[in-house]
Amino acid sequence: MFDQALLLATFAALILGFTKSGFKGLSFIVVALMAKAFESKASTGILLPLLIAGDILAIIYYRKDVDWKVLFRLFPSIAVGVIIGVFVGDRLSSEVFKRVMAAIIIGSGILLVWMDRRESEKVPNDWVFAASMGLTAGFCTMVGNLAGPIANIYFLAMKFPKKRFIGTAAWLFFIVNTFKLPFHICVWKTISLQSVQGSYWMIPIVAIGFAIGIKLIEKVSENIFKKYIIVITLLGAILILL
């Protein structure tokens, strides 16, 4: 059983690094593998330090490709969503959470496909859109480390080019994941010396996955990247539902 858990955790760390390089939308695989390798709630505490390690690699590599204006607009509502998740997350049925999450992502993804087919140049730049996406992302990242699909939808709607998309997302998740740390340590108590010992050996594997992803993401065109994000986001929502 230990060997199976080790294999699942290693594969999850590799995919996590690959995702942080720019191949967004694979976080649902990482979350599922870590939950299988460890107990579901405990896995969130083991996973968070790895997410932050991947975020650090990404913000170093994409340090010139970030839209600070969008970050400042999004973070306050994300922070509120995280705090709601801290106090509601333990009481929420996992089935209800999965269905609501999947419905939001699928609905938003269909809207994105419709906008793409219309070749609309309109960017949803109002604060209501940003606040609603931020609240949803903050709640989902605290409860299940699943804010990625929501962020993907927001950045695609903003029509960010590939590198700005990846760089802004990297900084956003670094800030958000760091913000979540005290809640995991002090409130949920999912991060401890023991959980950190379960995380640190996987950091080099995250770095390997990141290096592989960087080599491949450079070869992906803007158009293919956009279509990949839409498809993988919708697929992730369906898998979360199932």
N, C-alpha and C positions, 0 to 999 in steps of 0.2 A: 504493500500500500504506500509505503514511504517513497519507493522508487517511482511509482506512478505520480505522486504529488510533486516530486522533484522534476520529473519530465514535463508535467503540465506547467509548473511555475517557470521553468527555463524557457519553454516555448512562448509563454505569455510575456516574459521580459523581452524576448527577441522581437515579438510583434509590437510591443510597446515602443521600443526604440525606433522601429521601422515607421510606426505611426507618427512619432514626434518629428521625423525627418521631413514630413509634408504629406504623407499618404494618410490623410485624415479619414475618420469614419470607421476605423477598425477597433475602436475602444471597446465595443460590445463583446468582441472575441476575447480581449484581454480580461475584462471583468468576469466573463463566464468561466474562463480557464482558471483564474485565481480563486473564484468561488468554489470551483470543483476541487482544486488542490487543497484549499483550506476551508474552514468554516466560513459561511457567507459574510457575517459581520466582521469577523477577524480579518478576512481577506482585504477589507477596505483599509485597515490600518497598515497592513504589509504593503499594499499597493501604492499608497499615497507617497511615501518617500521615493519610490521608483518613478512615479509620475513627475515629481519635482526634479529628480536627476535628469530625466528626459527633457523637461522644460528648460533646464539650465543649458544643456547641449544645444537646444534649438535657439534660445535667445542669443547665445554666443555666435552661432553660425549665421543667423538671420538678423543680426543686430542693426543693420541699416534699413531693414524692410519692415517698418512698423508705423502704424497710424495712431499716434497718441491721442488725437482728438476723439476717435472712436472708443479707445480704451477708457478715457475719462467719462465718456457718455454712458458706457455700459456698466462699469464697475459698481456704482452705488446700488443699482437694482439687483445686480448679482449678489452683492453682500447681503442685502435684505433677504433674497431667496435662500442663501446659505443658512442664515439665522433661523428662518422659518423651518428649513429642513432639519436643523439640529433638534428642534423641539417637537416637530411633527413626525419626523422620520421613523422613530421607534413605534409609533402608534398606527402607522399606515400599513395596510395589508399589501404584501408584495404583489398580489394579483391585481389589485386596483392600480397600484403604481405602474406596473408594466403596461396595462391596457391604456391608461391615460397618456403615458409617455409615448407609446406606439401611435396612438391616435393623433397626438400633436405633431409628431414627426412626419407621419404619412400625409396628414392634411397640409402641412407646410411644404412638404416635398412636392406634392401635386401642384400647389400654387407656384412653386419655383419652375416646374416643368412648363406650366401654362405661360408664365412670364417669358421663359426662354423661347418658346415656340412663337410667341407674339413679337419676339425681338424687341421687347419694351426697353426703352432707355431710362425710364423713370426709376429713381432710387428712393426707397421708403426711408426718408431721412428724419421723420418726426420723432419726438421723444416718446410718444405712446408705444410705437413699434419697438424702439430700443428698450424701454422699460419692461414691456411684456416679455420680450425675448430674454432679457437679463434675469428677471424674476424666475422664469422657467428654468433657465440654465443653472442658476444658483441653487435652486431647490434640487434639481436632478443631479448635480455634481455632488451635493452633500449626501443625498440619500443613496445614490448608486454609482457615483463616478461616471455619469452618463450625460454630461453636458455637451460632449463633442458634436452630436448631431444637431443640437440647437444652435451652437456656434457656427457650424457649417452653413446652416440655412441663413443665418443672419449675414455672414460675410459674403455669401453668394448673392444675396439680395442687394448688398451694397456694391456689387459688381467689382470687387477687388481683383486685381491681377494676381497671378499665382504666388509670387514671392511676397507681396504685401499681405495676402491672405494668410500664408504660413507664418510670417514674421509677427503679425498682429495677434494671431491666435496663440502663438508661442508665449508672448509676453502676457496675454490675458490669462492663460492657464497657469503660468508661473505665479502670478499675483494671487489668483483665486486659490490655487492649491496650497500656497503658503498661508493664506488667510484661514484656510480650513484646519491647519495643523493644531492650534490650541484647542479647538472643539473636539478633535479626535483624541487629544492627550488628556484634557481635563474633564470633558463632559461625557463622551462616549467611552473613553478609556480603551480605545482600540489600538493605540500606539503606546508601546512600552519598550523597555530595554530588550525584552525577548522578541517583540515583533520587529524591532530594528535589526536585531541579529538575523532574523529571517529575511530581511530586505537587502542588507548591504552586499551579500555575495552575488546578488543578481544585477548589480549596477554595471559591471563590465559587460554583461550580456546585453543590457539596454544599449550601451555604447556601440556594441557590434551591430545590433539591429539598426541603429541610427546611421552608422557609416554605410551600411548596405543601401539603406533608403536614399541617402544623399546621392549616391552614385546613380541611382535609377531616376530620381525625381527630376534631375537636370535634363533628362531625355524626353520628358513628358511635355507636350505642347499645352498652351493655355486652354484651347478648346477641349482637348482630351481630359485635362485636369478638371475642368468644370463638369463635364459629363460624368467622370469618375465619381466626383463628390456627390452628385445627385443620385446616381445609382447605388453607391455604397451606403448612403444615408437612408434611402428607402429600404434597402435590403436589411440594414441593421434594425430598423423599426419592425419589420416583419419577423425577424428572428427573435427580437425582444418579446414580441407578442406570443410567439410559439414556445 
